[in-house]
Each structure stands twice: as structure tokens, then as C-alpha cells.
Amino acid sequence: MTDLGGVARARFCLRCFHPGWFAAVMGTGIVGIAFAANPGNWHPLLGDAQEAARVMAVITAVLFVGLGVPYILRWVRYPKDAAADFRNPLVGPLFATGPAGMLVAAVMANSVGPLMLSHAVVYDIVFWLAWVGVPLTFVVSVAFVYTLMSSRSTAMQSVNGSWFIPPVATIVVPLVLTPLMQHADTATDRLLLLTSYAFWGMGFILFLLVLSLLHDRLVLHPLPLAAMAPSSVITLGPVGVGALALIRIAAAGAPVFGPLAPTVGLISLIAASMLWGFGLWWFAAAAVVMVRYLAGGPLPYGMGWWAFTFPLGAFTMATLTLARAWRLSSVEDLAVALVVLLVLLWLMVALRTLWATATGEVWAPARPPAPQLTPGAGTTPG
């Protein structure tokens, strides 16, 4: 193997770098966050849970740096290829895993960081990740929607669960901003609180709009190809993060709300519980659909497999938070079961990704041909 061959191979890998790689950061980070919460509240296992959280935090940090470099370099060295992927409705929304991964890393730093670092260092990490990640989340979200609106060739068959990634990234923003409120003055607290609610509303309304499109696509058209099957789980992401964020915002905003804080907290808890209920329904529906896919054979591997991790992890954290808010041990037991499932799925996806990386399978071009809009495509199944 010559040096020239090695250089050419590296350039090929960079040129074909999949925009969804940062889903690995999201999926790994949420596992660390779940461990740090000590699901089950078993005191004898607290030390083991915290140690597992530290390990996942280190892996997340390595992935964040290791994937961040090629993520940025691809836009610098091969902007036409990156822009073409961004305009593709099947892989374009996966670029939002970049800022979303940055925000999840910030949430993980806030929850796992105190087990490893000083509070001052944790604050600095969260602050700078928020300073970069929040504006970038907004820009990517607007840019992707603009590409959809400016395109006249997007068919209904292109709608898939990955379209939820830009909305879920905006809903994660409150989970990053609310921890900063305890270190700010009153005016800044109010600004952070307003911004948190604004991003929650931004993401949740976008989630509802995409959900209506996805519902029509799944009901009126044949199911997506098996390669897109994991995207059906992504709906749990905005549902789980949305429920969790409502509770966190209400708690962080208590000093601002004053006497109204208990009322705001109760309304937020009820709203989060209703949203969680829809998540339970979607979890069951997605499981049934997945069984149908698996009946036809194993799912082909792709970066979309990471959709099995973060969305489930977000729903798991919402379940755990609601269990403790309602003081229901049975719901906490459900959260423990979801954590076990999450860890098993993470291991499966991580090992399969390592194998695909070693064999070169992941370096295939990410951009599949998008379904083209044809006369009658909006009403004719196919």
C-alpha cells in the first residue's frame, strides 16, 4: 500500500463522510445521561451507575472530537458534495445531528460532568457548547426547511422520521440553557427562560407539522424501504425531549414565576404526561412496524441504525423523570426496563458500526436518489 493510496483513501472517506455520523454522539451521550440518573434508585448500584456514566462520557467526548473534525473539513474541502447531501430530503436532515450532538454533549456535561470535573469547568463547557450549538441549531433548522420549500421535486415518499431531527435539536435547547440560569442575574434568567420556551415552541410546532406529513405518508403510501425502517423510532425523540424539557423549564423558572411557580409546575407536569402518553402509543406502533420489517429479513445496515438509541434514550429519561415526579415505582420499573433495552441496542449498533468502519462499509456515498415528484404523486400510493 503506497502513501498515495492512503491519501486517496482518506480523501474518499472525507468526501463520502456521512452527515448522520453525529447521531453516534447523541446516542452515546444519552446512555451516559441515563446512567447518571441511577435508574431504579438502587443505592448499592449507585457507584456502578456513576462509573458507567463516566465511561460513556469519555466515549462521547472522543466521538465528538473525532467526528467533529471531518464533519467540518468536508464542508471546507468538498462543499459541493456536502451541499448536495444537504439538499437531498433523505439525508439532508441528518446534518442537524451535528448541532444536536453538540447540545446533547452539553446536557451530558451538566449531568455527568460533576462526577469528573469541577463545577467551574462544567459550567464553561456547557456555556461554550450552548454559545455555538444554539445558534447553529437555529441556522440548520431554517436552512433545511428552506431547501424543502425551494424544491419542486420533493415527493411524498421522501418524508421520513429523519425530518424530526431538526425539530428535536431545537427542543433540546432548553435542557442546555436552564442549567445556566442558576449562575446568572435576574435579567439574564428571564432572557434564558424566554429563550427556552421559544425554542421549545419552535421545535414542538415543527414536530407537529412533520408528524402530520409522516402520518399521511405512512397511511396513504407503502411503507418505506427496509433501510429507512429505523427512522420510524425517531418520533420518540421530540416526544421524550419535549416532555422532559417542560418539566426542567418549570423547575428552573420557579424563582422567576414566584407565587405562580407551583401552578406552572403542575401544568407542565400534566402536559408532559400527556405527551409521554403519545410516546407510549408510538413506541408500541413502531415496535409492531419493526416486527413487520424483520419478518422480511434482517435490516440492511446504515447510519440510520443510530436512530434506535437517542430517541429511545430521550423517551427513557422522560419516563424516569415522570416516575419520580408522580412518585410511582411501577413507572420507575418501566424506565429501568427501557434503560436495559437502550443499553442492549447501543451495544448492537456500536459494534455493528465498528465492524462497518473496519470493513469500509460506512464509507459508501450517503446520498441515495430522492424520489421524484410525479403527476398524481400526492394522491396515488406508491
C-alpha positions as CSV (number, residue, x, y, z in Angstrom):
1,M,0.0,0.0,0.0
2,T,1.6,3.3,-1.1
3,D,1.3,6.6,0.7
4,L,-0.5,8.0,-2.3
5,G,-3.1,5.2,-2.0
6,G,-3.5,6.1,1.7
7,V,-4.0,9.8,0.9
8,A,-6.5,8.9,-1.8
9,R,-8.4,6.7,0.6
10,A,-8.5,9.4,3.2
11,R,-9.9,11.9,0.7
12,F,-12.5,9.4,-0.4
13,C,-13.6,8.8,3.2
14,L,-13.8,12.5,3.8
15,R,-15.7,13.2,0.6
16,C,-18.2,10.5,1.5
17,F,-18.4,11.3,5.2
18,H,-22.0,10.5,6.2
19,P,-23.9,13.6,7.6
20,G,-25.5,11.4,10.2
21,W,-22.3,10.3,12.0
22,F,-23.1,12.7,14.9
23,A,-26.1,10.6,15.7
24,A,-23.4,8.4,17.4
25,V,-22.6,11.3,19.7
26,M,-26.3,11.7,20.5
27,G,-26.9,8.0,21.1
28,T,-23.8,7.5,23.3
29,G,-24.4,10.7,25.2
30,I,-28.0,9.8,26.2
31,V,-26.8,6.5,27.5
32,G,-24.4,8.3,29.8
33,I,-27.1,10.7,30.9
34,A,-29.4,7.7,31.7
35,F,-26.7,6.0,33.8
36,A,-26.0,9.2,35.7
37,A,-29.7,9.3,36.8
38,N,-29.3,6.0,38.6
39,P,-32.5,4.4,37.2
40,G,-34.2,2.4,39.8
41,N,-32.7,4.5,42.6
42,W,-30.8,1.4,43.9
43,H,-28.2,2.7,46.3
44,P,-26.0,-0.3,46.1
45,L,-25.7,0.2,42.3
46,L,-25.1,4.0,42.5
47,G,-21.3,3.7,42.3
48,D,-21.6,1.3,39.3
49,A,-24.1,3.6,37.5
50,Q,-21.8,6.6,38.0
51,E,-18.8,4.7,36.7
52,A,-20.7,3.6,33.7
53,A,-21.8,7.2,33.2
54,R,-18.1,8.3,33.3
55,V,-17.2,5.7,30.7
56,M,-19.9,6.8,28.3
57,A,-19.0,10.5,28.8
58,V,-15.4,9.7,27.8
59,I,-16.6,7.8,24.7
60,T,-18.9,10.6,23.8
61,A,-16.1,13.2,24.1
62,V,-13.8,11.1,21.9
63,L,-16.6,10.7,19.3
64,F,-17.4,14.4,19.5
65,V,-13.9,15.5,18.7
66,G,-13.1,12.6,16.3
67,L,-16.3,13.1,14.2
68,G,-16.3,16.9,14.5
69,V,-13.1,17.3,12.5
70,P,-14.2,15.5,9.4
71,Y,-17.7,17.0,9.8
72,I,-16.3,20.5,9.4
73,L,-13.5,19.6,6.9
74,R,-16.0,18.1,4.5
75,W,-17.7,21.5,4.2
76,V,-14.3,23.1,3.6
77,R,-12.8,20.6,1.2
78,Y,-15.9,19.3,-0.6
79,P,-18.6,21.9,-0.3
80,K,-20.4,20.8,-3.4
81,D,-20.8,17.3,-2.2
82,A,-21.9,18.4,1.3
83,A,-24.4,20.9,-0.2
84,A,-25.8,18.2,-2.5
85,D,-26.4,16.0,0.5
86,F,-28.0,18.8,2.4
87,R,-30.5,19.4,-0.4
88,N,-31.4,15.7,-0.5
89,P,-34.6,15.2,1.5
90,L,-33.5,11.7,2.6
91,V,-30.1,12.6,4.2
92,G,-30.3,16.4,4.4
93,P,-31.9,16.5,7.9
94,L,-29.1,14.3,9.2
95,F,-26.8,17.4,9.1
96,A,-28.8,18.5,12.2
97,T,-27.2,15.7,14.1
98,G,-24.1,18.0,14.3
99,P,-25.6,20.8,16.4
100,A,-27.9,18.3,18.1
101,G,-24.9,16.2,19.1
102,M,-23.3,19.4,20.5
103,L,-26.3,20.2,22.6
104,V,-26.6,16.6,23.9
105,A,-22.9,16.8,24.8
106,A,-23.7,19.9,26.8
107,V,-26.6,18.2,28.6
108,M,-24.3,15.2,29.3
109,A,-21.6,17.6,30.6
110,N,-24.1,19.1,33.0
111,S,-25.3,15.7,34.3
112,V,-22.1,13.6,34.2
113,G,-19.5,16.3,34.4
114,P,-19.8,16.9,38.2
115,L,-18.7,13.3,38.7
116,M,-15.4,14.0,36.9
117,L,-14.7,17.8,36.8
118,S,-15.1,20.9,39.0
119,H,-18.3,22.9,38.7
120,A,-16.5,25.8,37.2
121,V,-15.1,23.6,34.3
122,V,-18.5,22.0,33.8
123,Y,-20.1,25.5,33.6
124,D,-17.6,26.6,31.0
125,I,-18.1,23.5,28.9
126,V,-21.9,23.9,28.9
127,F,-21.7,27.6,28.3
128,W,-19.4,27.4,25.2
129,L,-21.3,24.4,23.7
130,A,-24.5,26.4,24.2
131,W,-22.9,29.5,22.7
132,V,-22.1,27.6,19.5
133,G,-24.7,24.9,19.4
134,V,-27.9,27.0,19.9
135,P,-27.3,29.4,17.0
136,L,-26.1,26.6,14.8
137,T,-29.2,24.6,15.6
138,F,-31.4,27.5,14.5
139,V,-29.5,28.1,11.3
140,V,-29.5,24.4,10.2
141,S,-33.2,24.1,11.0
142,V,-34.1,27.1,8.9
143,A,-31.8,26.2,6.1
144,F,-33.1,22.7,5.8
145,V,-36.8,23.9,5.7
146,Y,-35.8,26.4,3.1
147,T,-34.3,23.7,0.9
148,L,-37.6,21.8,1.1
149,M,-39.7,24.9,0.4
150,S,-37.5,25.9,-2.6
151,S,-37.5,22.4,-4.1
152,R,-40.2,21.4,-6.6
153,S,-39.2,17.8,-6.8
154,T,-39.8,16.5,-3.3
155,A,-42.1,13.6,-3.4
156,M,-44.3,12.5,-0.5
157,Q,-42.3,9.2,-0.4
158,S,-39.3,11.3,0.7
159,V,-40.9,12.1,4.0
160,N,-39.3,10.0,6.8
161,G,-38.6,10.1,10.5
162,S,-35.2,11.8,10.0
163,W,-37.1,15.0,9.3
164,F,-37.7,15.1,13.1
165,I,-34.0,15.7,13.8
166,P,-34.0,19.5,13.2
167,P,-37.1,20.0,15.4
168,V,-35.7,17.7,18.2
169,A,-32.5,19.7,18.2
170,T,-34.4,22.9,19.0
171,I,-36.3,21.2,21.7
172,V,-33.0,20.1,23.4
173,V,-32.0,23.8,23.7
174,P,-34.0,24.4,26.9
175,L,-32.1,21.4,28.5
176,V,-28.9,23.3,27.8
177,L,-30.0,26.8,28.8
178,T,-31.8,26.1,32.0
179,P,-28.7,24.9,34.0
180,L,-27.1,28.2,33.1
181,M,-29.9,30.1,34.9
182,Q,-28.6,29.3,38.4
183,H,-25.4,31.2,37.6
184,A,-27.0,34.3,36.0
185,D,-28.5,37.5,37.3
186,T,-32.3,38.2,37.3
187,A,-32.4,39.8,33.8
188,T,-30.4,37.1,32.3
189,D,-32.6,34.4,34.0
190,R,-35.6,35.9,32.3
191,L,-33.9,36.0,28.9
192,L,-32.8,32.4,29.2
193,L,-36.3,31.4,30.3
194,L,-37.9,33.2,27.4
195,T,-35.4,31.7,25.0
196,S,-36.1,28.2,26.4
197,Y,-39.8,28.4,25.9
198,A,-39.3,30.0,22.5
199,F,-37.1,27.1,21.3
200,W,-39.4,24.5,22.8
201,G,-42.4,26.1,20.9
202,M,-40.3,26.3,17.8
203,G,-39.3,22.7,17.9
204,F,-42.6,21.3,19.1
205,I,-44.7,23.0,16.4
206,L,-42.3,21.9,13.7
207,F,-42.6,18.4,15.2
208,L,-46.4,18.5,14.8
209,L,-46.1,19.8,11.2
210,V,-43.7,17.0,10.3
211,L,-45.7,14.4,12.2
212,S,-48.8,15.2,10.1
213,L,-46.8,14.7,6.9
214,L,-45.3,11.5,8.2
215,H,-48.7,10.2,9.2
216,D,-50.1,10.8,5.8
217,R,-47.1,9.3,4.1
218,L,-47.3,6.1,6.2
219,V,-51.1,5.8,5.8
220,L,-51.5,6.7,2.2
221,H,-48.3,5.2,0.7
222,P,-46.4,1.9,1.0
223,L,-44.0,1.7,3.9
224,P,-40.5,3.0,3.3
225,L,-37.8,0.6,2.2
226,A,-36.2,-1.5,5.0
227,A,-33.1,0.7,5.0
228,M,-35.4,3.6,6.3
229,A,-37.1,1.4,9.0
230,P,-35.1,2.8,11.9
231,S,-36.3,6.3,11.2
232,S,-39.7,5.3,12.5
233,V,-38.3,5.3,16.0
234,I,-37.1,9.0,15.8
235,T,-40.6,10.2,16.7
236,L,-39.8,9.2,20.3
237,G,-37.0,11.9,20.3
238,P,-39.1,15.1,20.2
239,V,-41.8,13.4,22.4
240,G,-39.3,12.4,25.1
241,V,-37.2,15.6,25.0
242,G,-40.4,17.7,24.8
243,A,-41.8,16.2,27.9
244,L,-38.5,16.3,29.8
245,A,-37.9,20.0,28.8
246,L,-41.3,21.1,30.0
247,I,-40.6,19.8,33.5
248,R,-37.0,21.2,33.5
249,I,-38.1,24.7,32.4
250,A,-40.8,24.9,35.0
251,A,-38.3,23.9,37.7
252,A,-35.6,26.3,36.6
253,G,-38.1,29.1,36.2
254,A,-39.5,28.8,39.7
255,P,-37.6,31.9,41.0
256,V,-38.9,34.0,38.1
257,F,-42.5,32.7,38.4
258,G,-42.6,33.4,42.1
259,P,-46.0,32.5,43.7
260,L,-47.2,31.1,40.3
261,A,-44.4,28.5,40.3
262,P,-46.4,25.6,41.8
263,T,-49.2,26.2,39.2
264,V,-46.7,26.4,36.3
265,G,-45.1,23.2,37.6
266,L,-48.4,21.4,37.8
267,I,-49.5,22.4,34.3
268,S,-46.1,21.5,32.9
269,L,-46.3,18.1,34.6
270,I,-49.7,17.4,33.2
271,A,-48.7,18.5,29.7
272,A,-45.6,16.4,29.8
273,S,-47.6,13.4,31.0
274,M,-50.0,13.7,28.0
275,L,-47.1,14.0,25.6
276,W,-45.4,11.0,27.2
277,G,-48.7,9.0,26.7
278,F,-48.5,9.6,23.0
279,G,-44.9,8.4,23.2
280,L,-46.1,5.1,24.7
281,W,-48.5,4.7,21.8
282,W,-45.8,5.5,19.2
283,F,-43.4,3.1,20.9
284,A,-45.9,0.3,20.6
285,A,-46.8,1.2,17.0
286,A,-43.1,1.4,16.0
287,A,-42.4,-2.0,17.6
288,V,-45.3,-3.6,15.6
289,V,-44.0,-2.0,12.4
290,M,-40.4,-3.1,13.1
291,V,-41.6,-6.7,13.6
292,R,-43.2,-6.5,10.1
293,Y,-39.9,-5.3,8.6
294,L,-37.9,-8.0,10.4
295,A,-40.3,-10.7,9.2
296,G,-39.0,-9.9,5.7
297,G,-35.4,-10.4,6.8
298,P,-32.6,-8.6,8.6
299,L,-32.5,-4.8,8.3
300,P,-29.7,-3.6,6.0
301,Y,-27.0,-1.7,8.0
302,G,-26.7,2.1,7.7
303,M,-26.0,5.1,9.9
304,G,-29.8,5.2,10.4
305,W,-29.3,2.4,12.9
306,W,-28.3,5.1,15.5
307,A,-32.0,6.1,15.4
308,F,-32.5,3.2,17.8
309,T,-30.5,4.9,20.5
310,F,-31.1,8.6,21.2
311,P,-34.9,8.7,20.6
312,L,-35.4,5.7,22.9
313,G,-33.0,7.3,25.4
314,A,-34.9,10.6,25.4
315,F,-38.2,8.7,26.0
316,T,-36.5,6.7,28.7
317,M,-35.3,9.9,30.5
318,A,-38.8,11.3,30.2
319,T,-40.2,8.1,31.7
320,L,-37.8,8.2,34.6
321,T,-38.4,11.9,35.3
322,L,-42.2,11.4,35.3
323,A,-41.9,8.4,37.5
324,R,-40.2,10.4,40.2
325,A,-42.5,13.4,39.7
326,W,-45.6,11.2,40.2
327,R,-43.8,9.0,42.8
328,L,-44.8,5.8,41.0
329,S,-42.4,2.9,41.5
330,S,-44.1,0.9,38.7
331,V,-43.3,3.6,36.2
332,E,-39.7,3.7,37.5
333,D,-39.5,0.0,36.9
334,L,-40.7,0.6,33.3
335,A,-37.8,3.2,33.0
336,V,-35.3,0.6,34.2
337,A,-36.6,-1.8,31.6
338,L,-36.2,0.9,28.9
339,V,-32.6,1.6,30.1
340,V,-31.8,-2.1,29.7
341,L,-33.2,-2.1,26.2
342,L,-31.4,1.1,25.4
343,V,-28.0,-0.3,26.5
344,L,-28.6,-3.5,24.5
345,L,-29.5,-1.5,21.4
346,W,-26.5,0.8,21.9
347,L,-24.1,-2.2,22.1
348,M,-25.6,-3.7,19.0
349,V,-25.4,-0.5,17.0
350,A,-21.9,0.4,18.3
351,L,-20.4,-3.0,17.5
352,R,-22.1,-3.1,14.1
353,T,-20.8,0.4,13.3
354,L,-17.2,-0.6,14.4
355,W,-17.4,-3.6,12.0
356,A,-18.7,-1.5,9.2
357,T,-16.0,1.1,9.8
358,A,-13.3,-1.6,9.7
359,T,-14.6,-3.2,6.5
360,G,-15.2,0.2,4.8
361,E,-19.0,-0.3,4.6
362,V,-19.7,3.0,6.1
363,W,-17.7,4.9,3.5
364,A,-20.2,4.4,0.7
365,P,-21.7,7.6,-0.5
366,A,-24.6,8.7,1.8
367,R,-26.8,10.3,-0.8
368,P,-29.5,7.9,-2.3
369,P,-31.6,9.1,-5.2
370,A,-34.5,11.0,-3.8
371,P,-38.0,10.0,-5.0
372,Q,-39.1,12.4,-7.7
373,L,-42.4,14.2,-7.8
374,T,-44.6,12.8,-10.5
375,P,-48.1,13.8,-11.6
376,G,-50.6,12.4,-9.1
377,A,-47.9,11.5,-6.6
378,G,-49.7,13.3,-3.8
379,T,-52.7,11.1,-4.1
380,T,-51.5,7.8,-5.6
381,P,-49.9,5.2,-3.3
382,G,-46.5,4.1,-4.5
